[in-house]
Amino acid sequence: MRKIMADPKPKLVIIYGTGTNNTRAVAEGIESGARDEGADTVLLNVSDLSKEEIVAEITGAQGVAIGSPTYNRKPIPAIVTLAEMLKGVDMGGKVCATFGSYGHSGEAPKTLKRVLKPCNMEQMEVLRILGKPSGPALDECREYGAEIAINMLEK
């Protein structure tokens, strides 16, 4: 008797940079929501691995979420470097989400979305969270993660 294999779960790689752990908390909320919808997730701090290792992880995934706090109205340099590296990789067909936490202006997720546009991914609306997420803001992070997973499952 042959065993019927179920479709593998879609994989979402969530990469973030953080200074005060606020963006990490956003990333963890996104991860929770995506897992609740049935996605496998990998959560990576951009400073823990080489950019090449992160790109390799992303290439085997159906979705990527990249987050950065906003510093001086921009994403942090390590995240910008990663986003620039992704321009040279065929990312067609992947779901792409950008997110971040901020204290004043919150431009980082929108800037990342713009930088990643040439990668030919299905881009979602950005998620911007003021400060460290808790209560309704943390629920918003989970809902965003669930939305990413649903988009991946529909592909």
C-alpha positions in Angstrom: 0.0 0.0 0.0 1.4 3.4 -1.0 1.4 6.1 1.6 -0.1 9.4 0.3 2.1 12.3 1.2 0.3 15.5 2.2 1.4 18.7 0.6 4.3 20.2 2.6 3.6 23.3 4.6 4.7 26.5 3.0 7.8 28.0 4.5 7.9 31.6 5.7 11.3 33.1 6.5 11.1 36.1 8.8 14.2 38.3 9.0 14.5 41.3 11.2 17.0 43.8 12.5 16.4 45.4 15.9 18.0 47.9 18.3 15.6 47.8 21.3 13.9 44.4 20.5 10.7 46.1 19.4 11.0 44.9 15.9 11.9 41.4 17.2 8.6 41.5 19.1 6.8 42.4 15.9 8.6 39.5 14.1 7.6 37.1 16.8 3.9 38.2 16.6 4.1 37.6 12.8 5.6 34.2 13.3 2.8 33.2 15.7 0.1 34.2 13.3 1.7 32.5 10.4 2.1 29.2 12.4 -1.5 29.4 13.5 -2.5 29.3 9.8 -0.3 26.3 9.0 3.0 27.8 7.8 6.4 26.5 8.8 8.5 29.5 9.9 12.1 30.4 10.4 12.8 33.5 12.5 16.2 35.1 11.9 18.0 38.1 13.4 19.9 39.7 10.5 23.0 40.0 12.8 23.1 36.3 13.7 24.0 34.9 10.3 25.8 35.9 7.2 23.8 37.6 4.5 24.6 34.7 2.2 23.2 32.2 4.7 20.0 34.2 5.0 19.7 34.5 1.2 20.1 30.7 0.9 17.3 30.2 3.6 15.0 32.6 1.6 15.5 30.8 -1.7 13.9 27.7 -0.3 10.9 29.5 1.1 7.5 30.4 -0.4 7.4 33.7 1.6 9.7 36.2 3.1 9.0 38.9 5.7 11.7 41.5 6.3 11.5 43.9 9.2 13.5 46.8 10.4 13.2 49.6 12.9 13.2 53.1 11.5 16.4 54.9 12.4 17.0 58.4 10.9 14.0 57.8 8.6 15.6 54.7 7.1 15.9 50.9 7.7 19.0 49.8 9.5 22.0 49.3 7.2 22.2 45.5 7.7 18.7 45.1 6.4 19.3 47.4 3.5 22.4 45.4 2.5 20.3 42.2 2.6 17.5 43.7 0.5 20.1 44.9 -2.0 21.5 41.4 -2.2 18.1 39.9 -2.9 17.8 42.0 -6.1 20.2 39.6 -7.7 18.2 36.5 -6.8 15.2 35.1 -8.7 12.4 35.7 -6.1 9.5 35.3 -8.5 6.4 33.8 -7.1 7.3 34.4 -3.4 5.1 36.3 -1.1 6.9 39.4 0.3 6.0 41.3 3.4 7.8 44.2 5.1 7.3 45.4 8.6 8.9 47.4 11.4 8.6 49.3 14.6 9.2 53.0 15.0 9.3 55.8 17.5 8.6 58.8 15.3 8.3 58.5 11.5 8.2 54.8 10.5 9.5 54.9 6.9 11.6 51.7 7.1 8.9 49.2 5.9 7.8 51.4 3.0 11.5 51.9 2.0 12.1 48.2 2.1 9.1 47.5 -0.1 10.4 49.9 -2.6 13.9 48.4 -2.6 12.5 44.9 -3.0 10.1 45.8 -5.9 12.6 44.6 -8.6 12.7 41.1 -7.0 9.4 40.2 -8.7 7.7 39.0 -5.5 4.0 39.3 -4.6 4.2 42.3 -2.3 1.8 42.8 0.6 0.9 46.0 2.3 3.4 47.1 5.0 3.0 46.7 8.7 4.1 49.6 10.9 4.0 49.3 14.7 4.6 52.2 17.1 7.0 51.1 19.8 6.8 47.6 21.3 3.7 45.7 20.3 1.3 44.6 23.1 -2.5 44.2 23.3 -4.2 45.3 20.0 -0.8 46.1 18.3 0.4 42.5 19.0 -2.9 41.2 17.7 -2.2 43.2 14.5 1.2 41.5 14.2 -0.4 38.1 14.5 -3.1 39.0 12.0 -0.5 40.1 9.5 1.4 36.8 10.0 -1.8 34.9 9.3 -2.5 37.0 6.2 1.0 36.2 4.9 0.5 32.5 5.5 -2.9 32.6 3.8 -1.4 34.3 0.7 1.3 31.6 0.6 -1.2 28.8 0.9 -3.3 30.2 -1.9 -0.4 30.1 -4.3 
